[in-house]
Amino acid sequence: MRALLLSTLATLTIVSAPVHAASCGNTAQGFEQWKADFARTAKRAGVGPAGLAALSQATYAQRTIAADRNQKSFRYSLDRFMELRGASTIVAQGRKRKAQNAAFYSALERKYGVPAGVLIAIHGMETAFGRFMGDSQVVSAIVTLTYDCRRSDFFEPHALGALELVDRGAVTTATKGAKHGELGHTQFLPGNALKYGVDWDGNGKVDFYNMSDALASTARFLRKKGWKPGKGYQQGEPNFKVLKQWNAATVYQQSLAIMGNQIDR
């Protein structure tokens, strides 16, 4: 289930412009020195003691780097991609989930304009409806990707976001997510979790490992990215382009549109 384009690129927005403080690297050598330098950037960005402590404890995430170097999904045809993602199972289970929790999905659509099928398809695609939300330490993964030279600019605001989430008590150094640092049921990158998170259940805490908070946050993200209530989301319709804001892969966007439509029938 884990691949950057399937989840990390699902949250393309970054929360602020990067502020460079240290040289990147392509191996573990130099990581500890880079962290010490990056701590100064984090402190200037407003990260507090807990977040700085989490940064100091972060370890070089070799599995994250391996996954980042071995992405294949862009090369799949639509049919093959949907087969690998278990589209028929997602649709079948998605219809049941919608029926069982109709009031919840209706409330989300009233507030954000995003229909149930899209949200359920994302939930199924990202984590098999919460059954696998990842086994990598979020802070270490996102800090490692910021250190790595390939896309430091993209990941730096999300590393700062992760450290701020630690300050807020929303995550800890032990919190597990996907290999690229994505959080919870629909796999938000930390910077976007910070920006678009919704406390749907009203308990005073935005929790991406709580299904209602995660799906409400997903709906809010799409609405903020230009989702037009009442408009279609199939190819050629106004909302299809918004799906690109969730994931940059064309086959992913096409799959969401197809599955969402089938769930909503």
Backbone bond lengths (Angstrom), bond angles and torsions (degrees), N, CA, C in turn:
res aa  C-N    CA-C-N  psi(-1)  N-CA   C-N-CA  omega(-1)  CA-C   N-CA-C  phi
1 M - - - 1.463 - - 1.521 112.24 -
2 R 1.327 117.37 -19.70 1.441 118.23 -170.88 1.505 111.62 -97.31
3 A 1.272 115.65 123.37 1.456 122.70 169.45 1.504 106.24 -158.73
4 L 1.306 117.33 144.57 1.460 120.18 -174.11 1.497 111.82 -55.67
5 L 1.322 118.41 -44.89 1.447 118.83 -175.64 1.506 111.76 -70.71
6 L 1.323 118.15 -18.28 1.453 121.04 -179.02 1.508 112.85 -87.91
7 S 1.304 116.74 -16.30 1.446 117.19 -178.95 1.507 112.39 -141.44
8 T 1.309 116.95 -49.22 1.443 117.81 -179.38 1.512 111.06 -62.58
9 L 1.322 117.76 -46.03 1.454 120.10 178.37 1.509 111.32 -70.76
10 A 1.329 115.20 -6.47 1.443 118.57 173.57 1.507 111.83 -67.08
11 T 1.327 117.89 -16.31 1.451 121.33 -178.97 1.513 108.83 -129.16
12 L 1.305 116.31 77.78 1.447 121.95 -169.86 1.521 113.58 -75.29
13 T 1.331 118.93 -25.75 1.450 121.04 -173.56 1.516 110.57 -66.85
14 I 1.315 117.14 139.48 1.448 121.00 173.03 1.521 108.40 -110.24
15 V 1.320 115.83 155.88 1.453 119.07 -168.86 1.518 113.89 -91.88
16 S 1.318 118.48 -18.00 1.449 120.23 178.56 1.510 108.77 -165.35
17 A 1.302 116.90 166.71 1.452 119.83 178.45 1.515 110.05 -73.67
18 P 1.334 117.99 140.60 1.448 120.40 179.72 1.530 111.78 -63.00
19 V 1.326 115.87 147.94 1.453 121.91 174.86 1.522 106.67 -122.40
20 H 1.313 117.33 104.53 1.449 120.00 -172.13 1.519 111.49 -76.40
21 A 1.329 114.99 139.03 1.450 118.97 179.87 1.519 112.12 -134.77
22 A 1.324 118.44 -16.16 1.452 120.34 -172.32 1.511 109.26 -150.24
23 S 1.327 114.95 158.93 1.456 120.07 178.93 1.515 110.34 -77.37
24 C 1.331 115.23 140.09 1.454 120.48 176.83 1.527 109.46 -76.33
25 G 1.339 115.09 176.23 1.461 120.82 177.55 1.506 111.02 -152.82
26 N 1.315 116.10 161.28 1.463 120.70 -178.99 1.520 113.19 -112.33
27 T 1.318 117.10 4.63 1.456 122.62 175.12 1.527 107.52 -138.45
28 A 1.324 115.62 174.61 1.466 120.19 179.85 1.519 112.26 -67.06
29 Q 1.321 117.06 -23.32 1.461 120.03 179.91 1.528 109.68 -63.13
30 G 1.259 116.76 126.92 1.460 121.46 -179.42 1.513 114.17 96.12
31 F 1.334 117.88 -7.73 1.466 121.31 -176.00 1.521 111.73 -63.15
32 E 1.321 117.18 -43.90 1.466 120.41 -177.13 1.528 110.79 -65.27
33 Q 1.311 117.52 -41.90 1.460 119.87 177.82 1.524 110.72 -65.31
34 W 1.342 115.58 -40.47 1.467 119.81 178.15 1.525 110.61 -60.72
35 K 1.332 117.77 -42.10 1.472 120.40 178.79 1.523 111.26 -59.33
36 A 1.317 116.33 -41.90 1.468 119.54 179.48 1.524 110.45 -62.34
37 D 1.330 116.46 -39.41 1.459 119.95 177.43 1.522 111.29 -70.48
38 F 1.327 116.48 -41.13 1.466 120.99 -178.07 1.525 111.03 -66.31
39 A 1.322 116.72 -27.62 1.467 120.15 177.58 1.523 111.01 -58.37
40 R 1.320 117.15 -33.40 1.465 119.76 178.35 1.531 110.66 -68.70
41 T 1.327 115.59 -40.02 1.468 119.72 175.11 1.520 110.28 -61.57
42 A 1.331 116.54 -45.16 1.465 121.07 -179.17 1.523 111.18 -62.55
43 K 1.313 116.50 -41.61 1.463 119.56 -179.71 1.520 110.36 -64.48
44 R 1.344 117.41 -42.19 1.466 120.05 177.43 1.524 111.23 -63.30
45 A 1.328 117.16 -29.89 1.464 121.54 179.98 1.522 112.21 -79.71
46 G 1.327 117.53 -4.18 1.455 120.77 176.84 1.504 115.52 100.34
47 V 1.318 118.10 6.70 1.464 120.86 177.20 1.522 109.25 -66.92
48 G 1.319 115.62 134.89 1.451 121.59 -176.59 1.512 114.25 -92.86
49 P 1.330 117.13 -172.68 1.471 121.74 -174.71 1.522 114.39 -57.76
50 A 1.330 117.78 -42.02 1.464 119.28 -178.37 1.525 110.86 -65.11
51 G 1.336 116.30 -43.31 1.452 119.81 179.06 1.512 112.06 -65.01
52 L 1.335 117.14 -40.32 1.457 120.71 178.58 1.526 111.17 -65.75
53 A 1.325 115.77 -36.17 1.465 119.04 176.60 1.528 110.49 -65.57
54 A 1.339 116.58 -39.63 1.463 120.35 178.32 1.525 110.63 -63.78
55 L 1.327 116.44 -38.81 1.463 120.25 176.92 1.529 110.39 -61.59
56 S 1.308 116.76 -44.07 1.466 119.81 -178.25 1.523 111.73 -64.91
57 Q 1.338 116.51 -27.64 1.466 121.07 -178.79 1.527 113.02 -88.44
58 A 1.330 117.66 -9.50 1.462 120.44 -177.68 1.519 110.77 -63.65
59 T 1.322 115.57 141.25 1.464 121.24 178.74 1.522 109.58 -114.11
60 Y 1.312 115.89 155.62 1.463 121.26 -179.65 1.527 109.01 -66.30
61 A 1.323 116.69 120.71 1.470 122.11 -172.59 1.533 109.80 -93.44
62 Q 1.310 115.63 88.15 1.466 120.66 -176.62 1.521 112.19 -62.74
63 R 1.337 117.42 -37.34 1.471 119.40 179.71 1.521 111.30 -65.44
64 T 1.316 116.36 -34.31 1.467 120.39 176.40 1.529 110.20 -63.35
65 I 1.323 116.47 -46.25 1.460 120.40 179.54 1.528 110.42 -62.21
66 A 1.328 116.94 -42.23 1.463 120.18 179.35 1.527 111.07 -61.55
67 A 1.332 116.27 -42.00 1.466 120.01 178.94 1.522 111.04 -65.88
68 D 1.310 116.02 -38.32 1.459 120.50 -178.32 1.529 111.93 -68.23
69 R 1.321 115.82 -26.15 1.460 120.15 -179.94 1.527 112.56 -87.28
70 N 1.323 117.38 -6.11 1.467 120.02 -169.59 1.520 111.70 -129.84
71 Q 1.308 117.46 47.92 1.454 121.64 179.71 1.528 110.43 -87.53
72 K 1.327 116.26 132.74 1.459 120.58 -173.47 1.520 114.15 -124.85
73 S 1.319 117.31 -15.16 1.464 119.14 -166.40 1.519 114.04 -66.62
74 F 1.329 117.98 -23.70 1.453 119.36 178.21 1.525 111.34 -61.70
75 R 1.318 116.74 -21.82 1.461 120.12 -174.88 1.524 112.83 -89.84
76 Y 1.320 118.75 -6.30 1.451 121.33 -176.77 1.528 111.45 -80.33
77 S 1.324 115.69 146.34 1.464 120.30 169.13 1.523 108.35 -72.15
78 L 1.326 116.37 165.17 1.465 120.06 179.46 1.519 111.30 -60.71
79 D 1.325 117.28 -46.69 1.461 120.36 -178.81 1.528 111.48 -61.25
80 R 1.331 115.82 -43.55 1.462 119.36 -179.30 1.523 110.80 -67.78
81 F 1.319 116.24 -41.13 1.460 120.36 178.93 1.526 110.80 -60.14
82 M 1.332 117.09 -46.50 1.463 120.13 -179.03 1.522 111.15 -66.34
83 E 1.320 116.19 -34.99 1.466 118.98 176.60 1.520 110.77 -63.94
84 L 1.321 116.40 -46.45 1.457 120.28 -179.22 1.517 112.42 -65.32
85 R 1.313 116.27 -32.52 1.454 119.76 -179.48 1.526 113.66 -83.37
86 G 1.316 116.79 -5.04 1.462 119.62 178.79 1.512 112.67 71.91
87 A 1.327 117.11 45.16 1.461 121.74 -173.82 1.520 112.71 -58.37
88 S 1.329 117.46 -42.74 1.468 119.15 -177.38 1.524 111.21 -63.84
89 T 1.323 116.69 -36.91 1.470 121.01 177.88 1.521 110.50 -69.02
90 I 1.319 116.95 -42.22 1.468 120.45 178.76 1.517 110.19 -60.62
91 V 1.324 117.61 -42.91 1.466 120.99 -179.63 1.525 110.51 -65.09
92 A 1.327 117.00 -47.23 1.458 120.29 -178.53 1.527 111.51 -62.12
93 Q 1.329 116.19 -47.21 1.460 119.23 179.17 1.527 110.92 -69.86
94 G 1.333 115.67 -34.73 1.453 119.85 -179.66 1.519 112.66 -62.97
95 R 1.320 117.61 -41.01 1.465 120.61 177.29 1.522 111.06 -60.96
96 K 1.324 116.49 -40.35 1.462 120.10 178.67 1.527 110.98 -66.28
97 R 1.321 115.88 -42.41 1.456 119.90 -179.30 1.526 111.10 -63.95
98 K 1.313 116.10 -39.21 1.462 120.13 178.46 1.526 110.28 -64.31
99 A 1.310 117.15 -43.97 1.467 121.18 -179.04 1.528 111.13 -65.68
100 Q 1.323 115.95 -38.35 1.457 120.27 -176.99 1.527 112.95 -73.89
101 N 1.329 117.02 -22.85 1.463 120.47 -175.84 1.522 110.36 -132.61
102 A 1.325 114.86 44.22 1.465 120.67 -172.74 1.530 112.55 -59.89
103 A 1.321 117.76 -39.46 1.466 120.50 -177.49 1.532 111.15 -63.33
104 F 1.306 116.50 -39.58 1.467 121.58 179.89 1.527 110.52 -62.68
105 Y 1.314 116.87 -49.85 1.463 119.84 -177.83 1.528 111.50 -68.34
106 S 1.302 116.61 -33.93 1.470 119.60 176.50 1.530 110.76 -65.22
107 A 1.326 115.92 -39.38 1.457 119.91 178.98 1.534 111.23 -65.13
108 L 1.315 116.25 -40.04 1.461 119.76 177.29 1.520 110.95 -63.31
109 E 1.326 116.32 -41.91 1.460 118.66 -179.11 1.528 110.98 -67.68
110 R 1.314 117.28 -37.10 1.464 119.17 177.66 1.526 111.20 -62.61
111 K 1.311 116.46 -39.94 1.465 119.98 -175.69 1.531 112.88 -79.72
112 Y 1.332 116.44 -41.42 1.461 119.54 -172.29 1.523 114.15 -113.53
113 G 1.322 117.58 -13.34 1.453 120.57 178.28 1.507 115.33 82.07
114 V 1.318 117.86 4.76 1.462 121.64 -177.61 1.528 108.79 -97.88
115 P 1.336 117.80 123.37 1.464 119.84 -177.17 1.522 113.00 -70.95
116 A 1.319 114.52 158.86 1.464 120.99 -176.18 1.516 112.64 -57.11
117 G 1.337 117.33 -41.79 1.456 120.36 -174.00 1.516 113.16 -55.87
118 V 1.325 116.76 -41.62 1.465 120.70 -179.87 1.523 110.65 -64.89
119 L 1.320 116.73 -47.98 1.460 120.66 -178.19 1.521 111.25 -64.67
120 I 1.313 116.43 -41.05 1.461 120.19 179.98 1.521 110.84 -67.63
121 A 1.321 117.18 -39.63 1.465 120.38 177.91 1.526 111.05 -63.05
122 I 1.328 117.05 -42.36 1.461 120.31 176.29 1.525 110.50 -61.03
123 H 1.316 116.10 -46.91 1.463 121.09 -179.80 1.526 110.86 -58.21
124 G 1.324 116.45 -44.38 1.457 120.22 179.35 1.518 112.23 -67.46
125 M 1.314 116.96 -42.11 1.457 121.10 -178.38 1.524 111.71 -67.04
126 E 1.314 116.61 -41.75 1.453 119.86 -172.89 1.526 113.59 -75.22
127 T 1.336 117.44 -45.40 1.472 119.34 -172.24 1.517 113.93 -137.86
128 A 1.348 117.40 16.96 1.472 119.67 -175.89 1.528 109.71 53.46
129 F 1.337 115.32 47.82 1.474 123.56 178.98 1.526 112.27 60.57
130 G 1.331 114.42 41.15 1.456 119.67 174.88 1.512 115.05 86.98
131 R 1.323 117.37 1.83 1.469 118.71 -178.52 1.529 112.38 -74.82
132 F 1.334 117.87 -26.61 1.455 119.41 176.53 1.525 109.06 -139.59
133 M 1.304 115.48 100.90 1.461 120.92 -178.34 1.519 112.59 -102.32
134 G 1.325 116.31 9.01 1.452 120.05 173.69 1.513 113.27 111.26
135 D 1.332 114.32 157.75 1.459 120.09 -177.59 1.534 111.81 -131.47
136 S 1.333 115.75 22.15 1.459 120.38 179.05 1.529 109.88 -111.24
137 Q 1.314 116.15 145.62 1.460 119.85 178.01 1.531 109.09 -69.90
138 V 1.326 115.54 120.69 1.460 121.72 -172.44 1.527 112.41 -58.49
139 V 1.321 117.22 -49.44 1.461 119.91 -175.49 1.518 110.57 -63.68
140 S 1.319 117.31 -46.75 1.465 119.44 -179.67 1.519 111.31 -62.40
141 A 1.326 117.26 -40.72 1.463 120.64 -178.73 1.525 111.47 -62.83
142 I 1.318 116.71 -48.93 1.464 119.57 -174.59 1.528 110.98 -73.52
143 V 1.309 117.64 -32.20 1.465 120.56 176.23 1.532 109.95 -68.45
144 T 1.320 116.51 -40.79 1.470 120.34 177.90 1.522 110.99 -61.15
145 L 1.317 117.48 -42.77 1.459 120.81 -179.73 1.523 111.77 -67.75
146 T 1.314 117.16 -28.73 1.456 120.45 176.24 1.529 110.66 -72.48
147 Y 1.300 116.27 -37.16 1.468 121.27 175.68 1.533 111.52 -68.44
148 D 1.320 117.07 -37.12 1.461 121.48 -177.29 1.530 110.40 -62.81
149 C 1.317 117.01 140.76 1.468 120.59 -172.23 1.531 114.08 -74.62
150 R 1.317 118.86 -14.05 1.462 119.22 -171.38 1.520 113.26 -66.26
151 R 1.343 117.19 -44.17 1.465 120.50 -176.47 1.520 111.96 -145.24
152 S 1.321 115.13 47.79 1.465 119.68 -178.56 1.524 111.86 -57.28
153 D 1.325 116.74 -41.63 1.462 120.26 -177.67 1.526 111.71 -61.08
154 F 1.323 115.98 -39.95 1.467 119.69 -179.45 1.528 111.54 -67.83
155 F 1.325 116.55 -44.12 1.463 119.37 -171.01 1.529 114.24 -85.63
156 E 1.332 118.13 -20.55 1.467 119.07 -175.58 1.533 113.52 -56.28
157 P 1.332 120.22 -47.02 1.467 118.63 179.24 1.527 112.69 -63.04
158 H 1.334 116.53 -28.07 1.461 118.89 178.84 1.532 111.37 -76.96
159 A 1.333 116.23 -31.50 1.467 118.68 172.91 1.522 110.36 -64.78
160 L 1.327 116.07 -44.95 1.469 119.14 176.56 1.525 110.82 -61.78
161 G 1.331 116.25 -38.43 1.464 120.23 176.73 1.512 112.05 -62.47
162 A 1.334 116.81 -41.83 1.467 120.27 178.86 1.516 110.97 -62.19
163 L 1.326 116.30 -41.26 1.465 119.09 -179.99 1.526 111.15 -67.38
164 E 1.338 116.81 -35.30 1.463 119.03 176.12 1.522 110.87 -69.00
165 L 1.321 117.38 -35.60 1.465 120.01 175.83 1.528 110.87 -62.96
166 V 1.321 116.67 -34.96 1.468 119.99 174.09 1.524 109.66 -63.61
167 D 1.325 116.65 -44.97 1.467 119.92 178.06 1.527 111.57 -57.41
168 R 1.323 116.02 -36.64 1.469 120.60 -177.95 1.528 113.19 -82.22
169 G 1.323 116.67 -6.09 1.456 120.33 -179.21 1.512 113.99 80.47
170 A 1.341 116.78 12.06 1.471 120.19 -178.83 1.516 112.10 -80.04
171 V 1.329 117.16 -31.05 1.457 122.02 174.88 1.519 108.15 -136.99
172 T 1.318 115.94 166.31 1.463 122.26 175.06 1.529 108.02 -129.98
173 T 1.306 115.91 178.06 1.462 119.19 177.07 1.526 111.54 -65.50
174 A 1.321 116.80 -18.11 1.464 120.37 -179.71 1.527 113.31 -91.35
175 T 1.318 118.34 -10.19 1.463 121.17 -177.14 1.522 110.29 -60.24
176 K 1.326 115.33 131.35 1.458 121.05 -177.97 1.528 110.64 -102.29
177 G 1.315 114.73 143.83 1.459 122.04 175.74 1.509 109.35 -150.95
178 A 1.313 116.44 -158.85 1.453 120.68 -179.56 1.526 110.16 -77.01
179 K 1.313 115.49 173.21 1.463 119.85 -171.87 1.523 113.22 -67.68
180 H 1.317 117.14 -18.63 1.456 119.29 177.09 1.529 112.28 -104.10
181 G 1.319 116.89 20.33 1.447 121.28 173.77 1.510 115.43 85.79
182 E 1.338 117.78 12.30 1.463 119.84 -178.90 1.523 110.55 -76.34
183 L 1.347 114.07 148.07 1.460 121.07 -171.58 1.528 112.87 -109.18
184 G 1.295 116.37 138.58 1.446 122.50 159.42 1.520 118.05 71.39
185 H 1.333 114.05 -159.92 1.462 122.61 -170.58 1.522 113.75 -60.80
186 T 1.329 117.22 -36.18 1.460 119.06 -178.06 1.519 112.58 -118.60
187 Q 1.325 116.34 9.70 1.455 122.47 168.10 1.534 114.39 63.87
188 F 1.304 115.08 64.26 1.459 121.94 174.48 1.529 110.52 -83.14
189 L 1.319 116.33 137.72 1.453 118.79 166.56 1.530 108.97 -68.51
190 P 1.344 117.46 148.85 1.469 119.85 -172.34 1.519 115.45 -56.38
191 G 1.327 118.04 -40.97 1.460 119.06 179.55 1.508 112.51 -61.35
192 N 1.316 116.34 -37.73 1.460 120.57 178.67 1.529 111.81 -76.65
193 A 1.321 115.95 -31.43 1.466 119.33 173.48 1.521 109.76 -59.90
194 L 1.313 115.09 -41.87 1.463 120.82 179.33 1.527 111.14 -64.31
195 K 1.323 116.79 -39.14 1.457 121.52 -173.11 1.522 113.54 -83.39
196 Y 1.338 117.67 -36.87 1.464 120.52 -171.38 1.527 114.13 -112.81
197 G 1.322 117.40 3.25 1.451 120.15 -176.35 1.520 113.63 -61.97
198 V 1.333 115.85 141.43 1.463 123.30 -178.79 1.530 109.46 -126.41
199 D 1.311 116.11 129.88 1.475 121.72 174.18 1.526 107.70 -88.34
200 W 1.318 116.68 77.30 1.465 120.85 -173.21 1.518 111.90 -67.38
201 D 1.323 117.65 -37.51 1.466 119.26 -176.71 1.527 112.77 -84.01
202 G 1.331 117.41 -2.00 1.457 121.13 172.87 1.506 115.98 68.75
203 N 1.323 117.16 27.55 1.468 118.63 -179.31 1.530 112.62 -94.19
204 G 1.341 115.69 8.94 1.451 119.92 177.69 1.510 115.05 85.11
205 K 1.328 117.04 7.50 1.453 120.79 -177.13 1.527 109.56 -141.57
206 V 1.326 117.17 131.58 1.463 120.96 173.15 1.523 107.30 -86.25
207 D 1.316 115.65 115.96 1.460 120.97 -173.90 1.526 109.14 -125.00
208 F 1.311 117.03 107.68 1.460 120.80 -178.08 1.520 112.95 -74.37
209 Y 1.323 116.33 -5.99 1.462 120.59 174.44 1.526 111.03 -96.82
210 N 1.326 115.24 4.44 1.464 123.40 170.41 1.525 106.98 -101.34
211 M 1.318 117.79 125.79 1.456 120.86 -171.90 1.520 112.73 -60.40
212 S 1.311 118.15 -42.37 1.460 119.80 -176.33 1.523 111.27 -67.21
213 D 1.326 117.93 -42.74 1.458 120.65 176.66 1.529 110.73 -62.16
214 A 1.323 116.56 -43.44 1.461 120.81 -176.52 1.523 111.77 -65.55
215 L 1.325 117.59 -44.25 1.463 119.87 -177.99 1.529 111.43 -72.64
216 A 1.318 117.04 -35.46 1.466 119.28 175.18 1.527 110.38 -64.67
217 S 1.311 116.61 -40.12 1.464 120.63 177.78 1.521 110.89 -64.26
218 T 1.325 116.60 -37.84 1.468 121.16 177.92 1.523 110.48 -64.49
219 A 1.318 116.25 -44.28 1.463 120.44 178.06 1.528 110.74 -62.67
220 R 1.311 116.58 -41.22 1.468 120.07 179.11 1.531 110.81 -64.87
221 F 1.317 116.48 -42.28 1.463 120.49 177.51 1.527 110.66 -55.71
222 L 1.336 117.01 -49.32 1.464 120.52 -178.59 1.522 111.37 -63.45
223 R 1.326 116.47 -41.93 1.468 119.35 179.48 1.531 110.40 -62.65
224 K 1.315 116.89 -42.93 1.462 120.18 179.93 1.525 111.87 -66.59
225 K 1.318 116.40 -24.80 1.457 120.90 179.30 1.525 113.06 -86.17
226 G 1.325 116.69 4.08 1.451 119.31 173.33 1.515 116.48 114.31
227 W 1.328 117.16 10.10 1.465 119.69 179.13 1.532 109.86 -60.20
228 K 1.326 115.87 131.64 1.470 121.80 -179.28 1.528 109.32 -104.66
229 P 1.322 117.40 111.38 1.469 120.76 -179.25 1.522 111.28 -55.25
230 G 1.328 114.83 136.48 1.451 120.46 176.48 1.515 115.01 83.01
231 K 1.324 117.46 -6.30 1.455 121.29 178.69 1.528 110.42 -96.55
232 G 1.322 116.45 156.05 1.455 120.79 -176.80 1.517 113.49 -74.54
233 Y 1.334 115.28 165.25 1.463 120.25 -179.95 1.529 112.39 -130.17
234 Q 1.334 116.87 15.39 1.454 119.09 173.17 1.533 109.12 -80.59
235 Q 1.339 116.31 166.50 1.455 119.53 179.63 1.527 110.55 -55.32
236 G 1.327 115.33 132.23 1.451 121.12 -177.62 1.514 114.02 90.91
237 E 1.327 117.59 -10.44 1.462 121.64 178.84 1.530 109.97 -98.45
238 P 1.329 117.28 159.20 1.474 120.56 -169.59 1.521 116.14 -55.06
239 N 1.328 117.66 -37.90 1.456 118.79 -173.43 1.525 114.70 -87.24
240 F 1.331 117.45 -6.54 1.464 118.38 -178.78 1.530 110.56 -60.93
241 K 1.325 116.43 -39.80 1.471 119.43 -177.85 1.529 111.68 -65.14
242 V 1.330 117.20 -23.78 1.466 119.57 179.16 1.524 110.43 -69.78
243 L 1.337 116.79 -27.89 1.463 119.64 178.78 1.523 111.32 -61.85
244 K 1.327 116.97 -25.73 1.462 120.37 177.13 1.518 110.91 -65.49
245 Q 1.330 116.94 -27.52 1.452 120.31 177.12 1.526 110.90 -68.47
246 W 1.325 115.65 -25.84 1.465 118.69 176.98 1.514 111.42 -82.46
247 N 1.323 116.83 -39.75 1.462 120.20 -179.51 1.520 109.59 -151.45
248 A 1.310 116.94 133.95 1.463 121.41 -173.55 1.520 113.95 -79.59
249 A 1.326 118.35 -13.65 1.463 121.02 -177.15 1.521 110.76 -79.58
250 T 1.324 116.71 127.04 1.466 120.94 -179.31 1.520 111.65 -59.09
251 V 1.342 117.36 -41.46 1.468 119.27 -178.85 1.524 110.97 -64.63
252 Y 1.328 117.17 -31.47 1.463 120.42 177.18 1.524 109.82 -67.78
253 Q 1.316 116.33 -46.65 1.465 120.76 179.61 1.525 110.93 -60.34
254 Q 1.320 116.46 -45.19 1.458 120.93 179.54 1.525 111.06 -62.73
255 S 1.324 116.14 -41.13 1.463 120.43 179.81 1.520 111.49 -64.53
256 L 1.337 116.99 -43.36 1.463 119.90 177.24 1.534 111.32 -58.92
257 A 1.317 116.20 -43.84 1.454 120.07 -179.22 1.522 111.36 -62.84
258 I 1.319 116.58 -44.28 1.461 121.15 -178.61 1.525 110.57 -66.66
259 M 1.324 116.56 -50.85 1.462 119.86 -177.97 1.525 112.21 -66.30
260 G 1.329 116.43 -41.10 1.460 119.57 178.61 1.509 111.19 -58.51
261 N 1.313 116.06 -44.47 1.456 120.86 179.51 1.525 111.49 -62.90
262 Q 1.322 116.66 -41.12 1.468 120.33 -179.86 1.531 111.38 -68.45
263 I 1.317 116.88 -36.75 1.477 120.07 177.71 1.521 111.10 -67.77
264 D 1.328 116.78 -36.67 1.457 121.15 -176.06 1.533 113.86 -80.90
265 R 1.305 118.54 -7.57 1.459 119.70 -179.20 1.535 111.92 -63.74
